[in-house]
Amino acid sequence: MNKASASSSLMAAFSHCVQQVRNYDYHHYLCLLELPHNMRKAAFAVRALNVETARAMDVASDPRIGLMRLVWWQEAIDKIYANKSIEHPTAQALLAVVHENKISKAWLKRSVEARINDARKEIGDAPEKIEDLEKYAEDTMSTNLYMTLQAGGIRSTAADHAASHIGKASGLLLLIKSLPYHANRNRHFSYIPTEVAAKHGLLVKHGNQAEIHLDSREGLSEAVFEMASVANDHLQMARELAGTVPAEARPVLLPAVPAQVLLDSLRRVNFDVFDSRLARGILGVPPLLYQLKLKWHSWRGKY
């Protein structure tokens, strides 16, 4: 392949990544548009991988096929770091950015492995504690922020800690928002931890087996409130670090804004995840209002 053809192919790969994030992760797509140009390519490539792995089980006709797809991505990352080309646009974009920006292989592997472990629980038990969900959120969401900070050459313990909290908050809140979707798919796996479900009367025992039932709207709202409160704590802790986070890192931390928007939307519907208002606009608010909130935070250098 000549240089012009290679350049054209790479541009197409990055365009694919941008479109994937726009189509399936729109609230974060708008966040990434606020990043400086030197971080955008890496951020979109990393987020596109997150879209690929997050959707793998949902688009597969058979859970085993979805799991195979996730394992394929795990192997693809090894090939990328061995500088081997892969005929997949997201993989091609990642190949370019990981070598150009020295992105840590450990973060990419960790994000995919978390999805694989989650996929293997499809027919297994729910997480036991909220801490289990926090770890999953860190592995799948915080890692995106860590890698974007790396791409920008930002080395800051305060920024890393804030990214950890924002990723955990984002991940927890998106898992909460997804509860109706998974309930409609009749999954035997719920993202409500058994400890929380038992506390709010959602855990039903059948002999030695226990299942989480979402029939009690009051009990479900109480469980969601407990989970959302943990997410809120993470957002508060991230903001307490704002004074020590370098200015160049703050655009990376803008995903705190959609997390707060979703949290506020949950409050407005009294934490009833089946309320149809949550599905309106962007995370339950009109698109223009969401974009204004994001622009306002970006302009002020806040998150």
C-alpha positions in Angstrom: 0.0 0.0 0.0 1.5 3.4 -1.0 1.6 6.3 1.4 -1.4 8.1 0.0 -3.5 5.0 0.1 -2.4 4.2 3.7 -3.2 7.8 4.8 -6.7 7.6 3.2 -7.3 4.2 4.9 -6.3 5.6 8.2 -8.6 8.7 7.8 -11.5 6.3 7.0 -10.7 4.3 10.1 -10.8 7.4 12.3 -14.0 8.6 10.6 -15.5 5.2 11.5 -14.6 5.6 15.1 -16.1 9.1 15.3 -19.3 7.7 13.7 -19.5 4.8 16.1 -19.2 7.0 19.1 -21.7 9.5 17.7 -24.3 6.7 16.9 -24.0 4.7 20.1 -22.5 7.0 22.8 -23.8 10.4 21.8 -23.5 12.1 25.2 -19.8 11.2 25.3 -19.4 12.1 21.6 -20.3 15.7 22.5 -17.8 15.6 25.4 -15.0 14.5 23.1 -15.7 17.4 20.7 -14.6 19.7 23.5 -11.1 18.1 23.7 -8.0 19.8 22.2 -7.1 18.4 18.8 -4.0 16.6 20.1 -6.3 14.3 22.2 -9.3 13.8 20.0 -8.0 11.0 17.7 -6.9 8.8 20.7 -10.1 9.6 22.6 -12.4 8.6 19.7 -10.4 5.4 19.0 -10.5 4.4 22.7 -14.3 5.2 22.9 -15.0 3.4 19.7 -13.4 0.3 21.2 -15.6 0.8 24.3 -18.7 0.9 22.0 -17.5 -2.3 20.2 -17.1 -4.2 23.4 -20.2 -2.8 25.2 -22.4 -3.8 22.3 -20.8 -7.2 21.6 -23.3 -9.2 23.6 -26.3 -7.2 22.6 -25.9 -7.5 18.9 -25.0 -11.2 18.9 -27.7 -13.7 18.0 -26.1 -16.1 20.5 -24.3 -15.2 23.8 -21.4 -17.5 22.7 -20.9 -15.5 19.6 -20.8 -12.3 21.6 -18.2 -13.8 23.9 -16.1 -14.9 21.0 -16.2 -11.3 19.6 -14.9 -10.0 23.0 -12.1 -12.6 23.0 -11.3 -11.5 19.4 -10.8 -8.0 20.7 -8.6 -9.3 23.5 -6.4 -11.0 21.0 -6.5 -8.0 18.7 -5.0 -5.8 21.4 -2.0 -8.2 21.6 -1.6 -7.9 17.8 -1.8 -4.1 17.9 1.0 -3.9 20.4 3.0 -6.3 18.2 2.5 -3.7 15.4 0.4 -6.1 13.3 -2.2 -4.7 11.1 -5.8 -5.9 11.5 -8.6 -5.5 8.9 -11.0 -3.6 11.2 -11.3 0.2 11.2 -11.4 0.6 15.0 -8.3 -1.7 15.4 -6.5 0.3 12.6 -7.2 3.5 14.5 -6.1 2.0 17.7 -2.9 0.8 16.1 -2.1 4.3 15.1 -2.9 6.0 18.4 -1.3 3.5 20.8 2.1 3.9 19.1 1.8 7.6 18.5 0.6 8.4 22.0 2.3 5.6 24.0 -1.1 4.4 25.3 -0.8 1.8 28.1 -1.6 -1.8 27.0 -2.7 -2.6 30.5 -5.6 -0.2 30.4 -6.9 -1.5 27.0 -6.6 -5.1 28.2 -8.3 -4.3 31.5 -11.3 -2.7 29.7 -11.9 -5.7 27.4 -11.3 -8.3 30.2 -13.9 -6.6 32.3 -16.4 -7.0 29.5 -15.4 -10.7 29.0 -15.9 -11.4 32.7 -19.3 -9.7 32.7 -20.4 -11.6 29.6 -19.6 -14.9 31.4 -22.0 -13.9 34.1 -24.9 -13.6 31.7 -26.5 -16.7 33.2 -24.8 -16.5 36.5 -25.3 -14.6 39.7 -25.7 -10.8 40.1 -22.9 -8.9 41.7 -22.9 -9.3 45.4 -22.0 -5.7 46.5 -21.9 -2.2 45.0 -18.1 -2.4 45.3 -18.3 -5.1 42.5 -20.1 -2.6 40.2 -17.6 0.1 41.1 -14.7 -2.0 40.0 -16.5 -2.9 36.8 -17.3 0.8 36.2 -13.6 1.7 36.8 -12.4 -1.0 34.4 -14.7 -0.1 31.6 -15.2 3.7 32.0 -12.4 5.2 34.1 -9.8 3.5 31.8 -11.1 5.6 28.8 -10.3 8.7 30.8 -6.9 7.4 31.9 -5.9 6.7 28.3 -7.1 10.1 27.1 -5.0 11.7 29.8 -2.0 9.6 28.6 -2.7 10.7 25.0 -2.5 14.3 26.1 0.8 13.7 27.9 -0.9 14.7 31.2 0.7 13.2 34.3 -1.2 14.2 37.3 -2.2 12.1 40.4 -5.1 14.5 41.1 -6.4 14.1 37.5 -6.1 10.3 37.7 -8.0 10.2 41.0 -10.7 12.5 39.6 -10.9 10.3 36.4 -11.3 7.2 38.6 -14.3 8.8 40.5 -15.9 10.2 37.4 -15.6 6.8 35.6 -17.1 5.0 38.5 -20.0 7.5 38.7 -20.6 7.3 34.9 -20.5 3.5 34.9 -22.9 3.1 37.9 -25.4 5.5 36.5 -25.4 4.0 33.0 -25.9 0.5 34.6 -28.9 1.9 36.4 -30.3 3.4 33.2 -29.9 0.1 31.5 -32.0 -1.9 34.0 -35.2 -1.7 32.0 -33.4 -2.7 28.8 -32.0 -5.9 30.4 -35.3 -6.6 32.1 -37.1 -6.5 28.8 -34.6 -8.9 27.4 -35.6 -11.4 30.1 -32.0 -11.7 31.3 -31.4 -13.8 34.4 -28.6 -11.5 35.4 -29.3 -8.1 37.0 -26.9 -5.2 37.7 -28.6 -4.7 41.1 -26.2 -6.2 43.7 -27.8 -9.0 45.7 -26.9 -7.2 48.9 -28.9 -4.1 47.8 -31.7 -6.2 46.3 -32.2 -8.2 49.6 -32.3 -4.9 51.6 -35.2 -3.6 49.5 -37.2 -6.7 49.1 -36.2 -7.5 45.5 -34.5 -10.8 46.2 -36.8 -13.8 45.9 -35.6 -17.3 47.0 -36.7 -20.5 45.4 -35.1 -23.3 47.5 -31.3 -22.8 47.2 -31.7 -20.4 44.3 -32.4 -16.7 44.5 -33.6 -14.3 41.8 -33.9 -10.6 41.6 -37.4 -9.5 40.7 -38.2 -5.9 39.7 -42.0 -6.1 40.3 -41.9 -3.8 43.3 -41.6 -0.3 41.9 -41.1 1.1 45.4 -38.4 -1.4 46.3 -36.7 -0.9 42.9 -36.7 2.9 43.4 -35.1 2.5 46.8 -32.4 0.2 45.4 -31.7 2.6 42.6 -31.5 5.5 45.0 -28.9 3.6 47.1 -26.8 2.9 43.9 -27.2 6.5 42.6 -26.1 7.8 46.0 -22.8 6.0 45.6 -22.4 7.6 42.1 -23.2 11.0 43.6 -20.5 10.5 46.2 -18.0 9.8 43.5 -18.9 12.9 41.6 -18.5 15.0 44.7 -15.1 13.5 45.4 -14.0 14.2 41.8 -15.1 17.9 42.2 -13.3 18.2 45.5 -10.1 17.5 43.6 -10.8 20.2 41.0 -8.5 22.8 42.6 -5.5 20.5 42.2 -6.3 19.1 38.7 -4.3 20.9 36.0 -6.2 23.0 33.6 -5.2 20.9 30.6 -6.8 17.8 32.2 -10.2 19.3 32.8 -11.6 18.8 29.3 -10.9 15.1 29.7 -13.0 15.1 32.8 -16.1 16.6 31.1 -17.9 13.2 31.3 -18.8 14.3 34.8 -21.4 16.5 33.2 -23.5 13.8 31.5 -23.2 11.8 34.7 -24.6 14.7 36.7 -27.4 15.2 34.1 -28.4 11.6 34.4 -28.3 11.7 38.2 -30.5 14.9 38.1 -32.9 13.1 35.7 -33.2 10.2 38.0 -34.0 12.5 40.9 -36.8 14.2 38.9 -38.5 10.8 38.3 -38.0 9.7 42.0 -35.5 7.1 40.8 -38.1 5.2 38.9 -36.0 3.7 36.0 -39.1 2.7 34.1 -40.3 6.3 33.9 -40.5 7.1 30.2 -39.1 10.6 30.8 -35.6 9.1 31.2 -35.6 8.0 27.5 -36.3 11.5 26.2 -33.7 13.7 24.6 -30.2 13.1 26.0 -30.2 11.3 29.3 -33.7 12.7 30.1 -33.1 16.4 29.2 -33.7 18.3 25.9 -30.7 18.1 23.6 -30.2 21.9 23.5 -30.2 22.1 27.3 -27.6 19.2 27.5 -25.3 20.9 25.0 -25.6 24.2 26.8 -24.6 22.6 30.1 -21.7 20.9 28.5 -20.5 24.1 26.7 -20.9 26.1 29.9 -18.7 23.7 31.9 -16.2 23.5 29.1 -16.0 27.3 28.7 -15.5 27.8 32.4 -12.8 25.0 32.6 -14.9 23.0 35.0 -16.3 19.4 35.1 
